Amino acid sequence: MAILDSLFGIIRPIETCRGFEVVKPVLKRFERSQLAPIKRSVVRPKHWLTMLQEIASLHTSSQQVSVANHFGDIPIVSIKAAAFFRASVWTLGMTLKPADRLRDRMHVQLGQLSSRCQTIPADKSGHFVWVDRPDVMMKALDRVLEQVGMD
């Protein structure tokens, strides 16, 4: 999808026809004013190229976490989605299970970076937790604020 958008600019027509709401029905629950900044970001080709680079860099990210120093007792909250990407027409040809296994290993490694690391599961969520489960994002923020004494 990232390659197609970059080459042909197909995301804008999809957005114009409210195609995002078809692909990701959870977006229908947001007011149009809340969706506007999200959609402005997502229609840019740079968004899709960045996402493609992120996927291509998962292994490197995992290696970087494995060599990172321990951060003592710095509060870290790791949010773990139910799946990196859900199987759909948009993910055809993607190797989803290996991405999920790598993500699982990365979460284990993140949990070892600090004595105050917590993982919060984001059940019923894909990679875009902030869209699928904004309540989990708020819960994570609350936990960090509690740990630093700003509750």
N, C-alpha and C positions, 0 to 999 in steps of 0.2 A: 504494500500500500504506500509506503514511504517513497519507494522508487517511482511508482506510477504518479503520485502527486507531484513529485519533484519534476518529472518529465512533462506531465500533461496538465497539471493544475486542476485535478478533478475534485479536490476537497471543497472548494468554494461552491460549486453547483450542488454538491451533496448537502452542505450546510443551508444553502438557500431553500432547498426543497424540504428542509427539516429532517434530513436523512439521519442526522446524529441521533435524534430521538427514536428512530426506527431501529438503528443498530444498538443503541444503549437506552432502552425504555426508562431506566431510572431517571434520566434527564427530564422526563415529563413532569416530575414532581417539583422541579425548580421553577420559580417565577422567571419570566422572560428577562427581567432586569438582572437577575442573578446569572442567567446563562450567557448574557452578552459578553462579559469579559472572558469566560471560558471559551466560547466559540471564537472570539477574536484571536485567541492564542492558538487554538487548534487548527484554524484554517491556514495558518502560515506554513509554507513548505519547511521552514527551519524546524518547526515542531516535529514533523515526521522524520526528518533527517536525524535530529537529535535522538528520537526514540529508536531509530534503526541503529545508531551508534551505541546507544545504551545496551541494546540486546547483543550486539556484536562484542561488547566489552565485558560481558558478565564474567567470563573466566578470568580476565585480568583483574576485575574488581575483587573477585574472590581471593586471588593471590595477594593483592594489596592488603586486604583485611588480615590475611594469615601472617603477614610480616609486621603489622602495626604493633606499636608498643602498647602495653597495658596503660589504661588511662586512670588508674587509681580508683577513686570513688566518685568520679564524675557521673552524674545521673544520665543514663541513656535509656530511651524508650524506643524499642524496635517494634514496628507494626508489621505483622505478617499477614498478608492477604491469603485467602483460601487457595488461590492459584495465581500464577504470574499473569497468564492470559487464559481466558476461557476459549474453548474450541468454538469457532464460528467460521463463517465464510471468509472473514478478514484474516484468519490465522491459518488458512489452508497452506500446507507446505512448511509451516513452522514446526520445529521440534519442541513441543510444549513440555513433555514430561522431563527431558533433560534440563530444561530451564528451571522447572520447579525443583528438581533435585539439587541443582546448583544453588538456587535461592535458599533451600532448606539448610544446606551446609553453611552458607553465608550467615544465616540467622544464628546458627550455633556459634560460629566464630564471633559474631557481634556480641553475643551473650557473654563471652569471655573477656571482652575488652575492658570491662569495669565491674567492680564489686557491686555496683548499684544499677546494673543493667536489667531491664525488664522487657519481656516480649508480650505484646498484646495481640491476640488473634483478631483478625478482621474477617470473621466468618461471612459467608455469602458475599464476598468481595473479590474482585479481580485486582489487577495492579493499580487501578485508579481508586484507591481507598477513599480519597477526598471526595469523590463523586458517589461511590457506592455506599460508603459508611462514614459520613462526616461526624457521626456521634463517636466513632472510634478515634478519629483525629482529635476531637475535643478531650476525650478521656486521656489520651497520651499527653496532651499539653497540660492538663490538670495534674497528672502524675509528676511530670518534670517540675512544675511550679511547687507542688507539695514538697518534693525532695530538696529543692533549693530554698525552702522556707518562704515562699511567696504566695501561699494559698490564702 
